[in-house]
Amino acid sequence: MMSETISGGHLVAKALKAEGVEVIYTLCGGHIIDIYDGCVDEGIEVIDVRHEQVAAHAADGYARITGKPGCAVVTAGPGTTDAVTGVANAFRAESPMLLIGGQGALSQHKMGSLQDLPHVDMMTPITKFAATVPSTERVADIVSMAFRECYHGAPGPSFLEIPRDVLDAKVPLEKARIPAAGHYRASTRQQGDPEAIERLADLLAHAEKPCILLGSQVWTCRATDAAIDFVRSLNVPAYMNGSGRGTLAPGDPHHFQLSRRYAFTEADLIIIVGTPFDFRMGYGKRLSPTAKVVQIDLDYRTVGKNRDIDLGIVGDAGLILAATAQAASGRIENGVARRKEWLDELRAVETQAYEKRLPRQLSGAQPIDPYRLVHEINEFLTEDTIYIGDGGDIVTFSGQVVQPKSPGHWMDPGPLGTLGVGMAFAMAAKQARRDKEVLCLFGDGAFSLTGWDFETMVRFDLPFIGVIGNNSSMNQIRYGQAAKYGEDRARVGNTLGDIRYGEFAKLLGGYGEEVRDPAEIRPALERARQSGKPSLINVWVDPEVYAPGTMNQTMYK
């Protein structure tokens, strides 16, 4: 009696299924087609895109939305190098995904086979794990190993190259190691040092002006409930950035946004959760030198990097915040009451900043003030709208104004600052959560990088509302050039054509409009929502207006 055999591609699919992967994002190539055949048998959806960068970004986006690792599958050589940017973005954003790349046959190793490149050497610096699968029997085993490494410390991407003959070969089923679902990964949730948690509780008990920054790891750890309980029970004003946006709904008495710089200057205790002291934080220099600074992070390498801290705690944000709230209960009632004046002080700063900007948010100017565009978007969002920002200057405007209504409903590239993520993130968000509305704000420069995958959205019936803030420029760079070299050299290498992207959407089978009157923004958004199609509302904004964040960029100083 002959034993049952299984191919390498089918072993990949079984390993993906064991990890809970429901979809792969891919661009086809001869090296990888046996994986597709396995995915068909395992019921894993195959979404084929028009550029491998989009496949990798979509895997990143899928991980952010679902909390499960995303997966992209690309062919060897240029297929894998095209995906490098998506992997690098996931690496800086701490997003767990697996990129599988093809490779020439082992039997042709170092012979110059088609599309042969040293993929593992290239991927090692931007992944948590990168390896070649050496034999068909080991395929599922090493896939599970790659997923395990994605969750060591702060999450991140892994990469595997699988030679063509390893994928295509068949081996006896009993000789293949196929890890069982739920039996090859341990919990990585760490509560943090109990003594450090006691110290943090004591600091809170004595603080008169504390504040907390809830960063992306609050969403990564699914720590929303613990964070809300922490700020409410201890009466601490909260600021949010990255994927942490939406932890508290707009209008919550502990939700603050516009007074962050003031708070970081005046606070006596600053708690930073899941956010490195990188360029977005002025490398830690924006925090008061006299405040007690506490940093909570999944990765010990991040804690205390770029500036000294008073206390660092490594572990899961939700477990640490919950343990701290519990440790502080019963001993800080007076501190909680005393902080009302501090919250009132911050609210006054917040209100003043909002009222100062409001005339521009309601501006009727033509060309359209970008503040008016992002104001209309913010008013248009529902509790079920996932908001995605993909661009430079226009998305910098939106960061000040747009406030997601629910946790996990904000997506941006992260600290790599990658343009071109929007279409892929919209694809992943809508595919994973068809019950949600997806709205993506693009800069025209960002959209043009990966915009052809609008057709993929049409082909797979993934409706979303795309908005392009079109100033026919790479305006964030243009500002820096003007400041550095003068207006006569401000337009070198950053000026784009006047493209009617609404017509582009129609060409590819979606819904599109052109908007030049600010009064038409909201009606156009409503029509896009009602169309039930992938859409692009092309809004012509004033190219001579720059976001404050653009004008304050540290790279130009």
RODO-2510 file (C-alpha; in nm, 4 decimals, decimal comma):
residues 557
     n   res          X          Y          Z
     1     m     0,0000     0,0000     0,0000
     2     m     0,1424     0,3361    -0,1072
     3     s     0,1660     0,6073     0,1584
     4     e    -0,0086     0,9399     0,1074
     5     t     0,2180     1,2176    -0,0186
     6     i     0,2037     1,5962     0,0103
     7     s     0,3807     1,8769    -0,1745
     8     g     0,5745     2,1663    -0,0267
     9     g     0,3153     2,4179    -0,1446
    10     h     0,0380     2,2241     0,0262
    11     l     0,2471     2,2093     0,3456
    12     v     0,2762     2,5895     0,3321
    13     a    -0,1019     2,6168     0,3085
    14     k    -0,1539     2,3791     0,6007
    15     a     0,0859     2,5836     0,8142
    16     l    -0,0902     2,9070     0,7213
    17     k    -0,4244     2,7501     0,8097
    18     a    -0,2887     2,6378     1,1483
    19     e    -0,1893     2,9994     1,2228
    20     g    -0,5395     3,1229     1,1353
    21     v    -0,4428     3,2939     0,8091
    22     e    -0,7540     3,3360     0,5959
    23     v    -0,6098     3,5224     0,2976
    24     i    -0,2796     3,5672     0,1179
    25     y    -0,1894     3,8723    -0,0889
    26     t     0,0207     3,7880    -0,3895
    27     l     0,1439     3,8576    -0,7400
    28     c     0,1918     3,5376    -0,9345
    29     g     0,5188     3,3803    -1,0442
    30     g     0,6275     3,0371    -1,1559
    31     h     0,8230     2,9751    -0,8372
    32     i     0,5192     2,9930    -0,6047
    33     i     0,2147     2,8500    -0,7807
    34     d     0,2065     2,5287    -0,5757
    35     i     0,1244     2,7450    -0,2728
    36     y    -0,1853     2,8672    -0,4566
    37     d    -0,2906     2,5085    -0,5200
    38     g    -0,2545     2,4348    -0,1492
    39     c    -0,4524     2,7449    -0,0535
    40     v    -0,7425     2,6330    -0,2715
    41     d    -0,7556     2,3019    -0,0840
    42     e    -0,7292     2,4702     0,2577
    43     g    -0,9938     2,7350     0,1847
    44     i    -0,7497     3,0278     0,2019
    45     e    -0,8483     3,3181    -0,0207
    46     v    -0,5941     3,4329    -0,2792
    47     i    -0,6030     3,8055    -0,3589
    48     d    -0,3748     3,8877    -0,6492
    49     v    -0,2553     4,2466    -0,6773
    50     r    -0,0698     4,4470    -0,9407
    51     h     0,2516     4,5174    -0,7485
    52     e     0,4328     4,3183    -0,4816
    53     q     0,4740     4,6271    -0,2625
    54     v     0,0945     4,6321    -0,2325
    55     a     0,0900     4,2630    -0,1369
    56     a     0,3343     4,3242     0,1485
    57     h     0,1547     4,6389     0,2674
    58     a    -0,1758     4,4514     0,2603
    59     a    -0,0313     4,1740     0,4771
    60     d     0,0850     4,4428     0,7217
    61     g    -0,2583     4,6069     0,7166
    62     y    -0,4365     4,2737     0,7675
    63     a    -0,2288     4,2115     1,0808
    64     r    -0,3138     4,5536     1,2214
    65     i    -0,6866     4,5116     1,1644
    66     t    -0,7296     4,1514     1,2761
    67     g    -0,4546     4,0982     1,5329
    68     k    -0,3536     3,7872     1,3374
    69     p    -0,0380     3,7737     1,1258
    70     g    -0,0739     3,8747     0,7638
    71     c     0,0842     3,6833     0,4779
    72     a     0,2137     3,7870     0,1370
    73     v     0,3504     3,5457    -0,1227
    74     v     0,5723     3,6711    -0,4038
    75     t     0,8008     3,5210    -0,6616
    76     a     1,1801     3,5241    -0,6563
    77     g     1,4153     3,8067    -0,7530
    78     p     1,2245     4,1219    -0,8519
    79     g     0,9082     3,9839    -0,6928
    80     t     1,0825     3,9721    -0,3575
    81     t     1,2722     4,2988    -0,3992
    82     d     0,9468     4,4739    -0,4931
    83     a     0,8091     4,3642    -0,1549
    84     v     1,1044     4,4945     0,0474
    85     t     0,9404     4,8325     0,1186
    86     g     0,6295     4,6660     0,2602
    87     v     0,8381     4,4455     0,4891
    88     a     1,0498     4,7401     0,6010
    89     n     0,7374     4,9387     0,6822
    90     a     0,6006     4,6519     0,8914
    91     f     0,9363     4,6241     1,0678
    92     r     0,9359     4,9869     1,1827
    93     a     0,5620     4,9710     1,2626
    94     e     0,5944     4,6492     1,4693
    95     s     0,3436     4,4624     1,2559
    96     p     0,3478     4,0794     1,2490
    97     m     0,3487     3,9435     0,8953
    98     l     0,5143     3,6700     0,6937
    99     l     0,6534     3,7290     0,3482
   100     i     0,7169     3,4109     0,1503
   101     g     0,9429     3,4541    -0,1487
   102     g     1,0255     3,2072    -0,4220
   103     q     1,3767     3,0957    -0,5069
   104     g     1,5456     2,8956    -0,7785
   105     a     1,5741     2,5226    -0,7299
   106     l     1,8284     2,3937    -0,4782
   107     s     1,9611     2,1742    -0,7571
   108     q     2,0575     2,4971    -0,9396
   109     h     2,2095     2,6681    -0,6352
   110     k     2,4747     2,9261    -0,7362
   111     m     2,4323     2,8346    -1,1040
   112     g     2,2550     3,1565    -1,2037
   113     s     1,8961     3,0351    -1,2161
   114     l     1,6134     3,2662    -1,3212
   115     q     1,5547     3,5484    -1,0679
   116     d     1,8129     3,4127    -0,8226
   117     l     1,9148     3,6661    -0,5565
   118     p     2,0429     3,6414    -0,1961
   119     h     1,6988     3,7166    -0,0542
   120     v     1,7732     3,6079     0,3033
   121     d     2,0810     3,8318     0,3238
   122     m     1,8719     4,1241     0,1992
   123     m     1,5810     4,0626     0,4349
   124     t     1,7716     3,9844     0,7541
   125     p     1,8200     4,3490     0,8674
   126     i     1,4486     4,4330     0,8280
   127     t     1,2878     4,1219     0,9769
   128     k     1,2785     3,9411     1,3077
   129     f     1,3553     3,6133     1,1304
   130     a     1,4720     3,5262     0,7783
   131     a     1,5610     3,1813     0,6487
   132     t     1,5699     2,9401     0,3573
   133     v     1,3561     2,6277     0,3779
   134     p     1,6065     2,3475     0,3066
   135     s     1,3750     2,0500     0,2479
   136     t     1,0133     1,9699     0,1755
   137     e     0,9740     1,7779     0,5014
   138     r     1,0609     2,0956     0,6958
   139     v     0,8284     2,3382     0,5123
   140     a     0,5408     2,3569     0,7632
   141     d     0,7821     2,3367     1,0564
   142     i     0,9801     2,6411     0,9425
   143     v     0,6654     2,8363     0,8532
   144     s     0,5473     2,7859     1,2125
   145     m     0,8947     2,8889     1,3351
   146     a     0,8683     3,2115     1,1350
   147     f     0,5300     3,2918     1,2882
   148     r     0,6674     3,2200     1,6349
   149     e     0,9490     3,4704     1,5808
   150     c     0,6996     3,7367     1,4658
   151     y     0,5839     3,7629     1,8283
   152     h     0,9152     3,7655     2,0122
   153     g     0,9175     4,0974     2,2030
   154     a     0,7523     4,3676     1,9978
   155     p     0,5868     4,2080     1,6928
   156     g     0,7363     4,2296     1,3473
   157     p     0,7771     4,0604     1,0097
   158     s     0,9459     3,7342     0,9132
   159     f     1,0693     3,6197     0,5729
   160     l     1,1083     3,2759     0,4190
   161     e     1,2451     3,1853     0,0782
   162     i     1,1384     2,8460    -0,0487
   163     p     1,3275     2,6981    -0,3461
   164     r     1,1122     2,5852    -0,6361
   165     d     1,2025     2,2175    -0,6114
   166     v     1,1336     2,2212    -0,2361
   167     l     0,7851     2,3601    -0,3010
   168     d     0,7047     2,1295    -0,5903
   169     a     0,8407     1,8052    -0,4428
   170     k     0,6112     1,5546    -0,2725
   171     v     0,7063     1,3649     0,0404
   172     p     0,5301     1,0980     0,2430
   173     l     0,2832     1,2681     0,4738
   174     e     0,4164     1,0887     0,7794
   175     k     0,7676     1,2285     0,7183
   176     a     0,6548     1,5921     0,7158
   177     r     0,6454     1,7761     1,0465
   178     i     0,3133     1,9651     1,0567
   179     p     0,2759     2,1555     1,3869
   180     a    -0,0783     2,1424     1,5207
   181     a    -0,2758     2,4653     1,5504
   182     g    -0,2420     2,6169     1,8962
   183     h     0,0423     2,3860     1,9992
   184     y     0,3597     2,5533     1,8750
   185     r     0,3461     2,9047     2,0250
   186     a     0,3486     3,0178     2,3866
   187     s     0,1793     3,3271     2,5236
   188     t     0,4134     3,6238     2,4982
   189     r     0,2103     3,8532     2,7269
   190     q     0,4279     3,9803     3,0118
   191     q     0,2791     4,1670     3,3060
   192     g     0,5989     4,3542     3,3871
   193     d     0,8109     4,3685     3,7001
   194     p     0,5742     4,3804     4,0036
   195     e     0,8132     4,6100     4,1934
   196     a     0,8189     4,8518     3,8996
   197     i     0,4388     4,8513     3,8871
   198     e     0,4300     4,9380     4,2576
   199     r     0,6699     5,2259     4,1920
   200     l     0,4486     5,3553     3,9101
   201     a     0,1421     5,3366     4,1364
   202     d     0,3315     5,5378     4,3978
   203     l     0,4362     5,7991     4,1400
   204     l     0,0724     5,8364     4,0373
   205     a    -0,0369     5,8715     4,3977
   206     h     0,1880     6,1744     4,4404
   207     a     0,1514     6,3328     4,0953
   208     e    -0,0467     6,6539     4,0637
   209     k    -0,0134     6,6932     3,6870
   210     p     0,0252     6,3514     3,5217
   211     c    -0,0469     6,2689     3,1605
   212     i    -0,0243     5,9552     2,9496
   213     l     0,0507     5,8969     2,5814
   214     l    -0,1217     5,5854     2,4467
   215     g     0,0747     5,4666     2,1455
   216     s     0,0337     5,1957     1,8844
   217     q     0,1109     4,9103     2,1229
   218     v    -0,2119     4,9844     2,3089
   219     w    -0,3923     4,8565     1,9989
   220     t    -0,1318     4,5866     1,9257
   221     c    -0,1908     4,4452     2,2753
   222     r    -0,5678     4,4983     2,2435
   223     a    -0,5364     4,6985     2,5648
   224     t    -0,8212     4,9420     2,4989
   225     d    -1,0350     4,8459     2,7974
   226     a    -0,7396     4,8495     3,0372
   227     a    -0,6277     5,1905     2,9078
   228     i    -0,9766     5,3391     2,9445
   229     d    -1,0115     5,2031     3,2977
   230     f    -0,6657     5,3381     3,3863
   231     v    -0,7282     5,6963     3,2743
   232     r    -1,0776     5,7120     3,4224
   233     s    -1,0080     5,5496     3,7579
   234     l    -0,6887     5,7502     3,8099
   235     n    -0,8189     6,0695     3,6442
   236     v    -0,5260     6,1031     3,4013
   237     p    -0,5495     6,3057     3,0771
   238     a    -0,4691     6,0894     2,7745
   239     y    -0,3113     6,1654     2,4392
   240     m    -0,3076     5,9104     2,1579
   241     n    -0,0893     5,8523     1,8571
   242     g    -0,0492     5,5953     1,5804
   243     s    -0,2814     5,2990     1,6144
   244     g    -0,3579     5,4119     1,9686
   245     r    -0,5863     5,6778     1,8229
   246     g    -0,9489     5,6012     1,8966
   247     t    -0,8749     5,4355     2,2307
   248     l    -1,0922     5,7070     2,3821
   249     a    -1,3764     5,8455     2,1741
   250     p    -1,3817     6,2162     2,0862
   251     g    -1,5683     6,4032     2,3569
   252     d    -1,4525     6,1740     2,6357
   253     p    -1,3468     6,3956     2,9291
   254     h    -1,0036     6,2286     2,9358
   255     h    -0,9478     6,2535     2,5567
   256     f    -0,7017     6,5291     2,4644
   257     q    -0,5322     6,6072     2,1337
   258     l    -0,4357     6,9700     2,0757
   259     s    -0,2716     7,0448     2,4111
   260     r    -0,0047     6,7742     2,3991
   261     r     0,2942     7,0065     2,3736
   262     y     0,1654     7,2133     2,6644
   263     a     0,1072     6,8994     2,8720
   264     f     0,4541     6,7628     2,8009
   265     t     0,5988     7,0944     2,9156
   266     e     0,3916     7,1399     3,2316
   267     a     0,3337     6,7845     3,3583
   268     d     0,5114     6,6446     3,6624
   269     l     0,4609     6,2801     3,5525
   270     i     0,4601     6,1647     3,1896
   271     i     0,3789     5,8029     3,1050
   272     i     0,4717     5,6924     2,7527
   273     v     0,3078     5,3683     2,6414
   274     g     0,4207     5,1781     2,3341
   275     t     0,5903     5,4732     2,1634
   276     p     0,9658     5,5053     2,1026
   277     f     1,1530     5,8309     2,1551
   278     d     1,2008     5,8735     1,7810
   279     f     1,1599     6,1748     1,5510
   280     r     0,7868     6,1938     1,6282
   281     m     0,8731     6,2571     1,9933
   282     g     1,1639     6,4906     1,9231
   283     y     1,3856     6,2025     2,0407
   284     g     1,2470     6,2589     2,3899
   285     k     1,3584     6,6208     2,4099
   286     r     0,9997     6,7534     2,4012
   287     l     0,9302     6,6161     2,7465
   288     s     0,9774     6,8417     3,0489
   289     p     1,3270     6,7948     3,1955
   290     t     1,1798     6,8182     3,5465
   291     a     0,8964     6,5683     3,5007
   292     k     0,9175     6,2075     3,6081
   293     v     0,9164     6,0026     3,2866
   294     v     0,7903     5,6447     3,2740
   295     q     0,8150     5,4287     2,9615
   296     i     0,6147     5,1094     2,9027
   297     d     0,7031     4,8989     2,5986
   298     l     0,7009     4,5450     2,4628
   299     d     1,0663     4,5751     2,3593
   300     y     1,3354     4,6324     2,6219
   301     r     1,5581     4,7895     2,3536
   302     t     1,3153     5,0784     2,3155
   303     v     1,3020     5,1680     2,6848
   304     g     1,5359     5,4526     2,7746
   305     k     1,6605     5,4933     2,4170
   306     n     1,7559     5,8533     2,3243
   307     r     1,6779     5,9994     2,6687
   308     d     1,6987     5,9007     3,0332
   309     i     1,3848     5,7857     3,2112
   310     d     1,2852     5,7504     3,5747
   311     l     1,1165     5,4136     3,5331
   312     g     1,0950     5,1582     3,2534
   313     i     0,8602     4,8609     3,2418
   314     v     0,8792     4,5928     2,9724
   315     g     0,5651     4,3996     2,8932
   316     d     0,2099     4,3973     2,7627
   317     a     0,0492     4,7429     2,7820
   318     g    -0,2896     4,6096     2,8893
   319     l    -0,1583     4,3889     3,1683
   320     i     0,0703     4,6639     3,3006
   321     l    -0,1956     4,9362     3,2970
   322     a    -0,4488     4,7053     3,4635
   323     a    -0,1995     4,5984     3,7304
   324     t    -0,1024     4,9600     3,7975
   325     a    -0,4647     5,0700     3,8341
   326     q    -0,5198     4,7835     4,0764
   327     a    -0,2047     4,8646     4,2749
   328     a    -0,3045     5,2310     4,2996
   329     s    -0,6621     5,1686     4,4049
   330     g    -0,7423     5,2816     4,7567
   331     r    -0,4398     5,5034     4,8000
   332     i    -0,4802     5,7939     4,5596
   333     e    -0,8346     5,9246     4,6113
   334     n    -0,7005     6,2658     4,7101
   335     g    -0,4762     6,2750     4,4076
   336     v    -0,7654     6,1914     4,1765
   337     a    -0,9760     6,4769     4,3101
   338     r    -0,6829     6,7172     4,3040
   339     r    -0,6275     6,6569     3,9324
   340     k    -0,9551     6,8192     3,8287
   341     e    -0,7819     7,1580     3,8063
   342     w    -0,5124     7,0063     3,5830
   343     l    -0,7693     6,8600     3,3448
   344     d    -0,9542     7,1924     3,3366
   345     e    -0,6267     7,3705     3,2576
   346     l    -0,5564     7,1365     2,9657
   347     r    -0,9142     7,1630     2,8395
   348     a    -0,8807     7,5414     2,8265
   349     v    -0,5631     7,5103     2,6163
   350     e    -0,7395     7,2563     2,3965
   351     t    -1,0417     7,4810     2,3436
   352     q    -0,8283     7,7828     2,2625
   353     a    -0,6316     7,5892     1,9985
   354     y    -0,9510     7,4519     1,8434
   355     e    -1,1205     7,7911     1,8260
   356     k    -0,8107     7,9497     1,6726
   357     r    -0,8140     7,6989     1,3877
   358     l    -1,1906     7,6683     1,3400
   359     p    -1,2245     7,9541     1,0853
   360     r    -0,9899     7,7686     0,8518
   361     q    -1,1751     7,4409     0,9031
   362     l    -1,4908     7,6215     0,7889
   363     s    -1,3185     7,8247     0,5170
   364     g    -1,5017     7,8762     0,1899
   365     a    -1,1807     7,9651     0,0044
   366     q    -1,1050     7,8352    -0,3437
   367     p    -0,8700     7,6607    -0,4028
   368     i    -0,9835     7,4640    -0,0995
   369     d    -0,8017     7,5063     0,2305
   370     p    -0,6742     7,1596     0,3335
   371     y    -0,8118     7,2259     0,6829
   372     r    -1,1615     7,2429     0,5304
   373     l    -1,1129     6,9082     0,3585
   374     v    -0,9966     6,7232     0,6702
   375     h    -1,2711     6,8923     0,8753
   376     e    -1,5352     6,7608     0,6357
   377     i    -1,3825     6,4127     0,6534
   378     n    -1,3828     6,4206     1,0339
   379     e    -1,7493     6,5233     1,0394
   380     f    -1,8308     6,2473     0,7886
   381     l    -1,6758     5,9587     0,9869
   382     t    -1,9030     5,7190     1,1724
   383     e    -1,8202     5,4875     1,4617
   384     d    -1,7706     5,2130     1,2031
   385     t    -1,5400     5,4024     0,9668
   386     i    -1,1791     5,2856     0,9496
   387     y    -0,9692     5,5898     0,8579
   388     i    -0,6439     5,5529     0,6627
   389     g    -0,3930     5,8294     0,5971
   390     d    -0,1514     5,7934     0,3039
   391     g     0,0419     6,1046     0,2176
   392     g     0,2699     6,3816     0,3334
   393     d     0,1391     6,7345     0,3838
   394     i    -0,2318     6,6516     0,3513
   395     v    -0,2098     6,3691     0,6052
   396     t    -0,0181     6,5987     0,8407
   397     f    -0,3233     6,8274     0,8301
   398     s    -0,5500     6,5316     0,9035
   399     g    -0,3460     6,4258     1,2062
   400     q    -0,4514     6,7473     1,3780
   401     v    -0,8202     6,7262     1,2937
   402     v    -0,9385     6,3730     1,2152
   403     q    -1,0380     6,1759     1,5236
   404     p    -1,1471     5,8126     1,4798
   405     k    -1,4561     5,7276     1,6769
   406     s    -1,3542     5,3739     1,7828
   407     p    -1,0404     5,1762     1,8752
   408     g    -0,8476     5,0211     1,5877
   409     h    -1,0065     5,2558     1,3358
   410     w    -0,6929     5,4599     1,2510
   411     m    -0,4232     5,3390     1,0130
   412     d    -0,1115     5,5218     0,9000
   413     p     0,2228     5,3937     0,7699
   414     g     0,4052     5,4330     1,1005
   415     p     0,7548     5,5682     1,1615
   416     l     0,9028     5,4647     0,8255
   417     g     0,6827     5,7322     0,6666
   418     t     0,6100     5,5163     0,3632
   419     l     0,3931     5,6632     0,0889
   420     g     0,1747     5,4234    -0,1064
   421     v     0,0281     5,2195     0,1804
   422     g    -0,3270     5,3511     0,1406
   423     m    -0,4630     5,1266    -0,1322
   424     a    -0,3177     4,8156     0,0327
   425     f    -0,4411     4,9091     0,3795
   426     a    -0,7889     4,9797     0,2394
   427     m    -0,7821     4,6431     0,0627
   428     a    -0,6858     4,4554     0,3789
   429     a    -0,9223     4,6483     0,6044
   430     k    -1,2243     4,5950     0,3812
   431     q    -1,1424     4,2313     0,3084
   432     a    -1,0983     4,1524     0,6790
   433     r    -1,3900     4,3631     0,8026
   434     r    -1,6589     4,3850     0,5369
   435     d    -1,8963     4,5183     0,8031
   436     k    -1,6855     4,8352     0,8307
   437     e    -1,6735     5,1429     0,6129
   438     v    -1,3217     5,2262     0,4948
   439     l    -1,2129     5,5805     0,4098
   440     c    -0,8636     5,6599     0,2867
   441     l    -0,7191     6,0087     0,2469
   442     f    -0,4412     6,0154    -0,0117
   443     g    -0,2002     6,2796    -0,1215
   444     d    -0,1881     6,2838    -0,4998
   445     g     0,1794     6,1865    -0,4864
   446     a     0,1113     5,8961    -0,2528
   447     f    -0,1834     5,7697    -0,4565
   448     s     0,0159     5,7650    -0,7786
   449     l     0,2692     5,5205    -0,6305
   450     t     0,0279     5,2271    -0,5951
   451     g    -0,2965     5,3602    -0,7413
   452     w    -0,3315     5,0949    -1,0094
   453     d    -0,4451     4,8531    -0,7400
   454     f    -0,7707     5,0488    -0,7379
   455     e    -0,8536     4,7957    -1,0105
   456     t    -0,7905     4,5137    -0,7609
   457     m    -1,0474     4,6731    -0,5285
   458     v    -1,2987     4,6763    -0,8143
   459     r    -1,2171     4,3195    -0,9197
   460     f    -1,2664     4,1791    -0,5685
   461     d    -1,5677     4,4027    -0,4932
   462     l    -1,4049     4,5854    -0,2012
   463     p    -1,5879     4,9196    -0,1833
   464     f    -1,4174     5,2048    -0,0028
   465     i    -1,4205     5,5829    -0,0042
   466     g    -1,0995     5,7258    -0,1410
   467     v    -1,0312     6,0985    -0,1072
   468     i    -0,7370     6,2634    -0,2818
   469     g    -0,6143     6,5975    -0,1525
   470     n    -0,4764     6,7086    -0,4858
   471     n    -0,2294     6,9981    -0,5016
   472     s    -0,0342     6,8602    -0,7994
   473     s     0,2749     6,8607    -0,5797
   474     m     0,4848     6,6697    -0,3344
   475     n     0,4179     6,9659    -0,1062
   476     q     0,5951     6,8479     0,2080
   477     i     0,9223     6,8294     0,0166
   478     r     0,8489     7,1462    -0,1777
   479     y     0,8234     7,3425     0,1468
   480     g     1,1637     7,2238     0,2604
   481     q     1,3221     7,3089    -0,0732
   482     a     1,1727     7,6592    -0,0693
   483     a     1,2950     7,7159     0,2857
   484     k     1,6436     7,5906     0,2089
   485     y     1,7091     7,7125    -0,1461
   486     g     1,4540     7,9880    -0,2125
   487     e     1,1298     8,0058    -0,4078
   488     d     1,3060     8,0112    -0,7463
   489     r     1,4248     7,6546    -0,6780
   490     a     1,1231     7,5317    -0,4846
   491     r     0,9659     7,3444    -0,7754
   492     v     1,2558     7,1166    -0,8707
   493     g     1,1627     6,7480    -0,8716
   494     n     0,8370     6,7781    -0,6772
   495     t     0,5699     6,9080    -0,9157
   496     l     0,3122     6,6691    -1,0582
   497     g     0,0589     6,6898    -1,3380
   498     d    -0,2974     6,8130    -1,2867
   499     i    -0,4581     6,4690    -1,2917
   500     r    -0,8350     6,4176    -1,2745
   501     y    -0,8287     6,1108    -1,0529
   502     g    -1,2077     6,0973    -1,0423
   503     e    -1,1978     6,0053    -1,4102
   504     f    -0,9271     5,7476    -1,3386
   505     a    -1,1633     5,5783    -1,0918
   506     k    -1,4395     5,5631    -1,3523
   507     l    -1,1968     5,4207    -1,6087
   508     l    -1,1233     5,1276    -1,3754
   509     g    -1,4893     5,0591    -1,2963
   510     g    -1,5306     5,2599    -0,9747
   511     y    -1,7055     5,5802    -0,8733
   512     g    -1,5318     5,9154    -0,9161
   513     e    -1,5876     6,2895    -0,8785
   514     e    -1,3897     6,6111    -0,9082
   515     v    -1,4446     6,8716    -0,6325
   516     r    -1,3300     7,2344    -0,6469
   517     d    -1,5962     7,3989    -0,4279
   518     p    -1,5626     7,3287    -0,0528
   519     a    -1,9408     7,3177    -0,0208
   520     e    -1,9390     7,0127    -0,2494
   521     i    -1,7025     6,8005    -0,0364
   522     r    -1,9666     6,6537     0,1940
   523     p    -2,2225     6,5829    -0,0822
   524     a    -1,9524     6,4101    -0,2855
   525     l    -1,8544     6,1951     0,0136
   526     e    -2,2183     6,0990     0,0613
   527     r    -2,2526     6,0005    -0,3038
   528     a    -1,9372     5,7892    -0,2812
   529     r    -2,0784     5,6149     0,0266
   530     q    -2,4063     5,5472    -0,1532
   531     s    -2,2377     5,4200    -0,4701
   532     g    -2,1308     5,0935    -0,3068
   533     k    -1,8197     5,0960    -0,5246
   534     p    -1,4523     5,1687    -0,4780
   535     s    -1,4435     5,5461    -0,5178
   536     l    -1,2130     5,8421    -0,5602
   537     i    -1,3215     6,1939    -0,4715
   538     n    -1,0517     6,4169    -0,6170
   539     v    -1,0472     6,7385    -0,4113
   540     w    -0,8363     7,0229    -0,5472
   541     v    -0,6652     7,1873    -0,2488
   542     d    -0,4562     7,5039    -0,2296
   543     p    -0,0925     7,4210    -0,3177
   544     e     0,0328     7,7353    -0,1407
   545     v    -0,0848     7,6212     0,2047
   546     y     0,1302     7,3986     0,4248
   547     a     0,0515     7,2083     0,7424
   548     p     0,2166     7,3362     1,0614
   549     g     0,3759     6,9952     1,1039
   550     t     0,5345     7,0290     0,7609
   551     m     0,6778     7,3680     0,8494
   552     n     0,8173     7,2353     1,1785
   553     q     0,9876     6,9249     1,0399
   554     t     1,3096     6,8562     1,2235
   555     m     1,4883     6,7345     0,9094
   556     y     1,4913     7,0903     0,7766
   557     k     1,6378     7,2378     1,0947
***
